[in-house]
Amino acid sequence: MSRFAPLPEPPYWAVIFTAQQSDDTEGYGAMADVIAARALEQPGCIGMETTRDGAGLGITVSYWDSEAALLAWKADAKHLVAQSMGKDKWYSHYTLRVAKVERQYSGPEGR
């Protein structure tokens, strides 16, 4: 199973969320699982890639077929709750970037 999202030819949109967890992560894992699954069910969501290091720094990139689709996801009620919990409790710092992907390159697998 690849950890890479199956992506179409560009253009498409990428939402890059980088966050440092705070010391209070109670409930974070369960919410993260629910939100990731919910995002992948949204119209226009192409896929997602995520990683976390041992010190609580995580990066999640979600891919969207249109800006309208990612804006609809941003306004999703359950996602809004998770965003609020992240700001108030789970993250000591975060940065969110939105980019339109115009080109992509891939290398051979297994090297």
N, C-alpha and C positions, 0 to 999 in steps of 0.2 A: 504494500500500500504506500503510495507516494504521499509525502507531506506537502507537496506542491499542489496548489489549486489548478484544476483544468481550465485554462483560459482560452478565450477565442482570440482571433486576430484583433488588434486594436482598430479603432479606439474603444476604450472603456474607462471606467473611473476606479480609482483606488482610494480607500480611506485608511490611513496609517495611524494607528493608535499606539502610542508608546507611554507606558505608565510605570511608576515606581510605587510598589505597594507600601502602605503604612504598616505600623505594628499591629493594627486591629484588622484582621482579615476574616473574622467570624462571618460565615455565610457567603463569603466571596466565591468559593469554588462552585457551590451549587448554583448561584446566580450566573456565574460565567458560563456554565454548561447550558443553562436554560436560554440565555441570551444568544449564545453561538448557534444553538439549534434553531432558535426562532429566526435569527438573521438569515440563515440558509434556506428557510421556508418562504422568505419574502419575495414577491415578484421583482425580478430584475437583479437579484443577488446571484452572482456567477460562482463565487467560491470564497474561501477564506484560508489564510495561513497564519499560524500563531506559534510563538515560542516564548519561553520564560527561563531566565537563568536562576541560579541558586540563591541570589541575593534579592529576589523580588522584582527585577526589571522584566517587564513583558512587552512584547511587540505583537500586535495583531493587525493584519492587513486584510480588509474585506474588499471584494471586487464587485462592481456594479455595472450594469449595461447602460445606465443613463444617470444623469444628475438628478432627474426627477425621482428615480427609484431610491437613490441614497438619501434624498431629502425626506421621502416618505418613511424610510427606516429611522431616520433621526427623530421623527415625530411619533413613532410607535409608542403607545402608552406604557407597555412593560419595559421597553428600552429607556424611556424617560425616567422610570423608577430606578433602574440600574444606574443610569447616569448620575442621578441625585445621590444614591448610596455611595457611588465611587467618589464623588466630590466631597461628601460629608464624612466618609468613614474609611474607605479602602485604599485611597491613593494619597501619597504625600506630594506627588507631582505627576502631571501628565501633559502630553502634547498630542494634538490631533491635527493631522494634515490631510488635505483632500487634493488629489491630483488627477488630471486627465492623462491617461497613458496613450501615447502616440506611437511608440515603438516598443518592441520586446525582442529579446534574444534568449536563446536557451542553449545549454551545452549538453554533451552526452551524459546519460545517467550512468551511475556506477563508477565514476572516476573520482 
